[in-house]
Amino acid sequence: MHLALIVDPLQHLKPAKDSSIAIWRAAAASGHRVSAIEAGSLSLIDGQVHAQACELQLHARGHVPWYSAAPVQRLPLAHFDVVLMRQDPPFDLEYLYSTHLLELAELAGVRVFNRPRALRDHNEKLAAVRFPHFMPPTVVSRSAEVLREFLAAHGDVILKPLDGMGGSKIFRARPGDPNLSVILETITRHGAETVMAQVYLPAIADGDKRVLVVDGEPAPFVLARIPAAGESRGNLAAGGRGEARPLGEREREIALAVGAYARDRGLLLVGLDVIGNHLTEVNVTSPTCMVEILDQTGFDVALMVVQALERQAGAAPG
């Protein structure tokens, strides 16, 4: 199998934590060829979708540099057995156009995951509202009045943009906060952008648990991202500490329900965020935490992904 990942520039990837690198390593160890496709390089030429791509050789962990790359070539996506979309958010217009081009490639027979239409249909914040019985009280609006009413009703809330990642631009608000008007103006851009508000969950102190689900099946370990002192965000990018733990019964219940839904829609890999007993997000673009789980438990979630891709491609492992 020749597996290509669409990723942000290779020099920006961090081998100590990047799940895309973990997937490449697992694929190469299974005897497969691996390539990188430059995000933003998709082109439609003579009815075929092409991209700038290079084949990689992965070096041993800890080696610097972590890879060697063949010369970049412009190749049709049909050159690869499977293409895995791993470009990080934001999900802006250029990302949207990429999903349209990837869908054209898919219609021509290229195996693309997560499926382009599913990426378009599942905003990482809004996707969770399809499972209201698992969620904390939530509203979605760009109206300051609606957001103020929600805060007044629940007393302690988290406000977050619909296109953020890594804990960026997340605010915690409480009644009487003298900065509340500024927070609402900032996060909604004076009513121009829709945001999500959720009841603050004190269980965040025990970690925002990332549950990785591959082809409908949850990995047996989660990564609890525990906020730094004085923080209300557990994201590793915001200074949180990652602690791998066995998958709990409540996480399994949520993961199986969301996983079945995701699998049926071509979402081969999703990352669920669970705080306490509540689902807060369904990450579909570039779920991470595989390296931390491998390092702490020895379980290779990336290999689960590769085995799922082998099934999709009908390819035997090397």
C-alpha positions, 0 to 999 in steps of 0.5 A, a space after each residue: 500500500 502506498 499511503 499519502 498524508 496531506 499535512 502542513 509543511 514537514 518542517 513544522 511537524 514535531 516528531 515528539 508529539 505529531 500523530 501524522 508522523 506516528 501514522 507514517 511510522 506505523 505504516 512504514 513498519 508494516 512494509 508500506 510506502 509513505 508520502 507527504 502531500 503539501 497542504 494547499 497544493 491540490 490542482 485540477 488538471 485535465 479532469 484529474 486532481 494532482 498534488 505536490 508530493 514526496 516519498 518519505 523514509 522515516 528515521 529512527 525515533 530521536 534521530 535528527 532529522 526525523 525523515 529523508 524526502 525524495 524530490 517533490 513531484 506533481 502527481 495525480 492522487 490516483 498514484 496513491 492507494 489511500 490519501 489521508 487528510 491531516 491538514 490542521 484547522 482553521 477550516 477556512 475557505 481554502 480548506 473548504 475548496 480542498 474538500 471539494 477537490 478531494 471529493 472530485 478525486 474520490 468520485 474518480 476512485 481515489 480512497 480519501 479519509 476522512 471523507 471530504 463530504 464528512 469533513 464539510 458536514 461535521 464542524 468539530 464543535 457542532 458535530 457533538 450536538 448530534 449527541 445531546 444526551 452526552 453533552 453538557 448544556 450548550 447554546 450556539 449563537 452570535 447574539 450577545 443577548 442569547 449568550 448573556 441569557 445562557 450565562 445568567 441561567 447557568 452561572 459559569 460557562 465556557 465560550 469558544 469559537 467554532 473554528 478554533 483548535 488547541 484551546 485558542 480563543 477560549 474564554 471562561 465567563 461568570 456573572 458579574 465579570 467586568 470584562 463580559 462585554 469585551 469577551 462577547 464582543 471579542 469572541 463574536 467579533 461584535 456579533 459577526 461570528 457564531 460561537 458555542 457556549 457550554 456550562 463549565 465542567 469542574 471535572 476539567 480538573 481531572 482532565 479533558 480526555 481525548 478518546 481516539 476512535 478508529 473505524 468505529 472502535 475506540 482505542 483502549 487508552 485515552 489521554 487525559 489533558 490536565 490543565 496547568 495551575 490557574 488554567 481552565 483549558 486542558 489542551 496540551 498546546 495551552 500548557 496542559 499535561 497529558 496522562 494516559 489512562 485506560 478507557 473508562 466505561 462512560 468513555 466507551 459508551 460515548 465512543 461506541 455511539 459516536 463511532 458507529 455514526 462516524 464510521 457510517 459517514 466515512 469518518 475513519 479517525 475521530 478524536 472525542 473530547 470528554 470532560 467528566 461524563 460529557 462529550 464536548 467536541 468531535 474532532 475530525 480534521 487532525 486528531 492527535 495524542 497518539 504519540 503520548 499514548 504510545 510512549 506511556 502505555 506501549 499501545 500504538 493507536 497509529 497502527 490501528 489507523 494503518 490496519 483500518 486503512 489496509 482494510 479500506 484499500 484491500 492491502 495486506 500488510 508488508 
